[in-house]
Amino acid sequence: MMSEEQVLRKWRLILGGNENDGTGFQLTGLDEKMDDALEALYDSDRKGGLGASSPNVARWLGDIRTFFPNTVVQVMQKDALNRLNLTQMLFEKEMLENIEPDVHMVATLMTLSRVIPDKTKDTARAVVRKVVDELMRKLSQPTQQAIVGSLSRSTRNLRPKHNEINWAETIRRNLKHYQPSYKTIIPETKVGYGRKRSSLKDVILCLDQSGSMGASVVYSGIFGSVLASIPAVKTKMIVFDTAVADLTEELQDPVELLFGVQLGGGTDINAALTYCQQIVTRPDDTVMVLVTDLYEGGDQSGMRKRATELVAAGVQLIVLLALNDEGAPSYDHGNAQFLSNLGVPVFACTPDKFPDMMAAALSKQDVAQWAAKENLVLRK
């Protein structure tokens, strides 16, 4: 149980110390510096604030990293950008080096990627790389396991070419042939992914890059890169605002892919679906994941027609209204209802659920039923 002094200290920090806080508690030492950092950001009547000068902002970034845990630092950095419009935080090398990177910071850098000065671009890429590497470590293994497992029922080729070998399954099947003296396994039986393992399934990730979709685009880019590393899946990455860009060639480097995205601008879902319709070659073996809040700025009737045609052709279309940890998003309920009536699953998905969702789709399970079981279905 906290002492009375600890309780007063806590409330003094929360209330901000003006004459109406009622605590009468005097802060000293590190507590006073912590209060100054909070006051600079959150008190509308602050005396000095962060100011426009780089040293003030850089000092503040260092202070909050000293006083608060990383999760709180990330929230305060985001609030500083939103409340104080401190975009200069992202234009100075020294400041970027002091930032605690997270998905939202990456989304902000993507938004500003076209105007970041040359002297800062390498540091900005390093910030993005740190977040990407962390997410890849966290998400790669569960995604690969779920996807490969979902395709395990596919016809196996027991006479595969070298580049068709499923090494994980081959090793498992030949563990009994382990040779202790050579410290190796003799692969008497080789298992392949099938005659053309690189084309068992086609996946098209189609991402809305309007400003509201920032975190979703970051996660989608990571998952796209992971999917592209799985030989049994052929993955394409399409991004759109009022124009459509095919970033499939960038899937090998998720940092380059994310810097190829330009967050902001309008939304033309019809144009994106029209392009995707043109690159579908095997509709019955294609899973298309459209990540968008469904606010159509282009031809809504055309968008609905394209979606109807894709579903009728046999494409397994899934709409993710968001792919992040932020809960239910704002979205166009009318378009969501229309797509649901077509039999298209429409829901928001958290990153930890995405691997299982893709596994369900690739094994032709009922994804709407899976989403309902996972409590991911949004009520309209």
C-alpha positions in Angstrom: 0.0 0.0 0.0 1.3 3.5 -0.9 2.1 5.9 1.9 0.2 9.3 2.0 3.3 11.0 0.7 3.5 8.6 -2.3 -0.2 9.2 -3.1 0.3 13.0 -2.9 3.3 12.7 -5.2 1.4 10.7 -7.7 -1.6 13.1 -7.8 0.7 16.1 -8.0 2.3 14.7 -11.2 -1.1 13.8 -12.6 -2.7 17.2 -11.9 0.1 19.3 -13.0 0.8 21.6 -10.0 -1.3 24.6 -10.7 -3.0 26.4 -7.8 -6.1 24.2 -8.1 -4.4 20.8 -7.8 -5.2 20.7 -4.1 -2.2 18.6 -3.1 0.2 21.2 -1.8 3.0 18.8 -2.6 6.4 20.1 -3.6 8.3 18.2 -6.1 12.1 18.0 -6.0 15.0 16.5 -7.9 14.1 14.0 -10.7 10.4 14.4 -9.9 10.6 18.1 -10.8 12.4 17.3 -14.1 9.8 14.7 -14.9 7.0 17.2 -14.2 8.7 19.7 -16.5 8.8 17.2 -19.3 5.1 16.5 -18.8 4.3 20.2 -18.5 6.0 21.0 -21.8 3.8 18.7 -23.7 0.4 18.5 -21.9 -0.1 21.9 -20.1 -1.8 24.3 -22.4 -0.7 27.2 -20.2 2.9 26.0 -20.0 5.5 28.6 -19.3 8.1 27.6 -21.9 7.1 24.5 -23.7 9.4 22.8 -26.2 10.0 25.8 -28.3 11.0 25.8 -31.9 14.7 25.3 -31.4 16.3 22.0 -32.0 18.2 21.8 -28.7 15.0 22.2 -26.7 13.3 19.3 -28.6 16.4 17.1 -28.5 16.8 17.7 -24.8 13.1 16.9 -24.2 13.4 13.6 -26.2 16.4 12.7 -24.0 14.5 13.5 -20.8 11.5 11.4 -21.5 13.6 8.4 -22.5 15.3 8.9 -19.1 12.2 9.3 -17.0 9.6 7.0 -18.6 9.4 3.4 -20.0 9.5 2.8 -23.7 5.8 2.3 -24.1 5.1 5.7 -22.4 7.9 7.4 -24.5 6.2 6.2 -27.7 2.9 7.7 -26.6 4.5 11.0 -25.6 6.4 11.2 -29.0 3.1 10.6 -30.9 1.3 13.2 -28.8 4.2 15.7 -29.4 3.7 15.3 -33.1 0.0 15.6 -32.9 -0.4 18.3 -30.3 2.6 20.5 -31.0 3.1 19.8 -34.7 6.8 19.0 -34.0 7.6 17.6 -37.4 11.1 19.1 -37.0 11.6 16.1 -34.7 12.0 14.1 -37.9 14.2 16.5 -39.8 17.3 16.4 -37.6 19.7 13.5 -37.4 20.3 14.0 -33.7 16.6 13.9 -32.9 15.9 10.8 -34.9 18.7 9.1 -33.1 17.0 9.9 -29.8 13.5 8.8 -30.9 12.1 5.5 -29.6 10.9 3.9 -32.8 7.5 2.2 -33.2 5.0 1.5 -35.8 3.4 4.9 -35.6 6.7 6.6 -35.9 7.4 4.6 -39.1 4.0 5.6 -40.5 4.9 9.3 -39.8 8.2 8.9 -41.6 6.5 7.2 -44.5 4.2 10.2 -44.7 7.1 12.6 -44.7 9.5 10.5 -46.8 9.3 12.8 -49.8 10.4 15.9 -47.9 12.9 14.5 -45.4 16.2 16.2 -46.0 19.0 14.2 -47.6 21.2 14.5 -44.5 18.5 12.8 -42.5 17.4 10.1 -44.8 19.9 7.5 -43.8 19.0 8.0 -40.1 15.3 7.8 -41.0 15.9 4.5 -42.8 17.8 3.2 -39.7 14.8 4.0 -37.6 12.5 2.2 -40.0 14.9 -0.7 -40.2 15.0 -1.1 -36.4 11.2 -1.4 -36.3 11.0 -3.7 -39.3 13.7 -6.0 -38.0 11.9 -6.3 -34.7 8.5 -7.0 -36.4 10.1 -9.6 -38.7 11.6 -11.4 -35.7 8.3 -11.4 -34.0 6.0 -12.2 -36.9 8.0 -14.3 -39.4 8.0 -17.7 -37.7 4.3 -17.8 -36.7 3.3 -16.7 -40.2 5.5 -19.2 -42.0 4.4 -22.0 -39.7 0.7 -21.2 -40.2 1.0 -20.8 -44.0 3.2 -23.9 -44.6 1.0 -25.9 -42.3 -2.2 -24.8 -44.2 -0.6 -26.1 -47.4 0.6 -29.4 -46.0 -2.3 -31.3 -47.6 -1.1 -30.2 -51.1 0.2 -33.0 -53.3 3.8 -33.7 -52.4 6.4 -34.4 -55.0 8.6 -37.2 -53.9 11.1 -36.6 -56.8 11.6 -32.9 -56.5 14.2 -30.8 -58.2 16.7 -29.2 -55.9 14.9 -25.8 -55.8 11.5 -27.6 -55.1 12.6 -29.4 -52.0 10.6 -28.8 -48.8 13.6 -29.0 -46.5 11.7 -28.9 -43.2 9.6 -31.9 -44.2 12.5 -33.7 -45.8 14.5 -33.5 -42.6 11.6 -34.7 -40.5 11.0 -37.6 -42.8 14.7 -38.7 -42.7 15.6 -38.2 -39.0 15.8 -42.0 -38.7 18.7 -41.9 -41.2 20.9 -39.7 -39.0 24.5 -40.7 -39.3 26.3 -40.0 -35.9 29.8 -40.5 -37.4 29.1 -37.9 -40.1 26.8 -35.7 -37.9 24.4 -35.4 -40.7 21.1 -36.8 -42.1 21.0 -38.9 -45.3 17.9 -37.8 -47.2 16.8 -41.1 -48.6 13.3 -39.7 -49.2 13.0 -36.1 -50.6 9.8 -34.2 -50.2 8.9 -31.3 -52.5 6.1 -28.8 -52.5 4.7 -30.2 -55.7 5.5 -30.0 -59.4 5.4 -26.2 -59.2 5.6 -25.4 -55.6 6.0 -21.6 -56.3 2.5 -21.5 -57.7 0.4 -23.6 -55.2 -1.4 -20.4 -54.2 -1.4 -16.8 -55.4 -1.8 -14.0 -52.8 -2.5 -10.4 -53.7 -2.2 -7.8 -50.9 -3.9 -4.6 -51.9 -3.2 -1.7 -49.5 -5.0 1.6 -49.2 -2.2 4.1 -48.5 -4.4 7.0 -47.4 -3.2 8.7 -44.3 -5.6 6.9 -41.9 -4.2 3.5 -42.8 -0.6 4.2 -41.7 -0.1 1.4 -39.1 -2.0 -1.1 -41.3 0.3 -0.4 -44.2 3.4 -1.0 -42.0 2.1 -4.4 -40.8 0.9 -5.3 -44.3 4.3 -4.6 -45.7 6.0 -6.8 -43.1 3.5 -9.6 -43.7 3.9 -9.2 -47.5 7.7 -9.7 -47.2 7.2 -12.8 -45.0 4.7 -14.3 -47.5 7.1 -13.5 -50.4 9.7 -15.7 -48.6 7.5 -18.7 -48.6 8.1 -20.7 -51.9 4.7 -22.3 -52.0 3.0 -18.9 -52.2 3.3 -16.3 -55.0 2.8 -12.9 -53.5 2.0 -9.6 -55.1 1.9 -6.2 -53.3 -0.3 -3.4 -54.7 -0.7 0.0 -53.0 -3.1 2.7 -54.0 -4.5 6.2 -53.3 -5.9 7.9 -56.3 -3.2 6.0 -58.3 -2.1 2.4 -58.2 1.5 1.2 -57.7 2.8 -2.4 -57.9 5.5 -2.8 -55.3 5.9 -6.6 -55.8 9.6 -6.1 -56.7 10.3 -4.5 -53.4 9.0 -7.4 -51.3 12.5 -8.7 -50.7 13.4 -5.5 -48.8 10.5 -4.4 -46.5 12.3 -1.1 -45.7 12.5 -0.2 -49.4 8.9 -1.3 -49.8 7.7 1.0 -47.0 9.7 3.9 -48.3 8.0 3.2 -51.7 4.6 3.9 -50.0 3.4 7.5 -50.0 0.8 7.8 -47.2 -1.8 10.4 -47.6 -3.9 11.6 -50.5 -7.3 10.3 -51.8 -8.7 6.8 -52.3 -9.7 5.1 -55.5 -10.6 1.5 -54.6 -12.2 0.9 -58.0 -8.9 1.6 -59.8 -7.1 -0.7 -57.4 -9.5 -3.6 -57.9 -9.5 -3.0 -61.6 -5.7 -3.4 -61.6 -5.8 -6.5 -59.4 -8.4 -8.0 -61.6 -6.0 -7.8 -64.5 -3.2 -9.6 -62.7 -5.3 -12.5 -61.5 -4.4 -15.6 -63.6 -5.8 -18.4 -61.5 -8.8 -17.1 -59.7 -9.7 -20.4 -58.0 -6.2 -20.4 -56.4 -6.0 -16.7 -55.5 -6.5 -15.1 -52.1 -6.9 -11.3 -52.3 -6.6 -9.3 -49.1 -7.9 -5.7 -49.5 -6.8 -3.5 -46.6 -9.0 -0.4 -46.6 -11.6 1.4 -44.5 -13.8 1.3 -47.7 -14.2 5.1 -48.0 -14.3 5.3 -51.7 -13.3 8.6 -53.3 -13.6 7.3 -56.8 -16.3 5.3 -58.6 -18.3 3.5 -55.9 -20.6 1.7 -58.3 -17.5 0.6 -60.3 -15.8 -0.5 -57.1 -18.8 -2.7 -56.2 -19.0 -4.1 -59.7 -15.3 -5.0 -59.7 -15.7 -6.8 -56.3 -18.7 -8.7 -57.6 -16.8 -9.8 -60.7 -13.8 -11.0 -58.6 -15.9 -13.0 -56.3 -17.9 -14.5 -59.2 -14.7 -15.5 -60.9 -13.7 -17.5 -57.9 -11.2 -15.2 -56.2 -11.3 -15.5 -52.4 -11.6 -11.8 -51.5 -11.1 -10.7 -47.9 -11.5 -7.1 -46.7 -9.5 -6.0 -43.6 -10.8 -2.7 -42.4 -7.6 -2.4 -40.3 -4.5 -4.5 -39.6 -3.2 -3.0 -36.3 -3.6 -3.2 -32.5 -5.8 -0.1 -32.3 -9.3 -1.7 -32.2 -12.3 -1.1 -34.4 -11.7 1.6 -37.0 -14.0 4.1 -38.7 -15.2 2.6 -42.0 -17.9 2.9 -44.7 -20.7 0.8 -43.3 -22.6 0.8 -46.6 -19.8 -0.6 -48.6 -19.0 -3.1 -45.8 -22.6 -4.3 -45.9 -22.6 -4.6 -49.7 -19.4 -6.8 -49.6 -20.7 -8.9 -46.7 -23.8 -9.6 -48.7 -21.5 -10.9 -51.5 -20.1 -13.3 -49.0 -16.9 -11.3 -48.6 -15.5 -11.4 -45.0 -15.2 -7.8 -43.7 -13.5 -7.2 -40.4 -10.6 -5.6 -38.6 -7.6 -7.9 -37.7 -4.8 -7.6 -35.2 -1.3 -8.5 -36.4 -1.2 -11.6 -34.1 -4.3 -13.0 -35.8 -3.1 -12.4 -39.4 -1.1 -15.6 -39.8 -4.0 -17.8 -38.8 -6.3 -15.8 -40.9 -4.1 -16.4 -44.0 -3.8 -20.0 -43.1 -7.6 -20.4 -43.0 -7.9 -18.6 -46.4 -5.2 -20.6 -48.1 -6.8 -23.9 -46.9 -10.1 -22.6 -48.2 -11.8 -22.5 -44.8 -14.7 -20.2 -44.2 -12.8 -17.0 -43.2 -16.0 -15.2 -42.1 -16.7 -18.1 -39.7 -13.1 -18.1 -38.5 -13.4 -14.3 -37.8 -16.6 -14.7 -35.9 -15.0 -17.4 -33.8 -12.1 -15.1 -33.0 -14.5 -12.3 -32.2 -13.2 -10.2 -35.1 -16.5 -9.5 -36.8 -17.6 -5.9 -36.7 -21.3 -5.3 -35.9 -23.0 -3.0 -38.3 
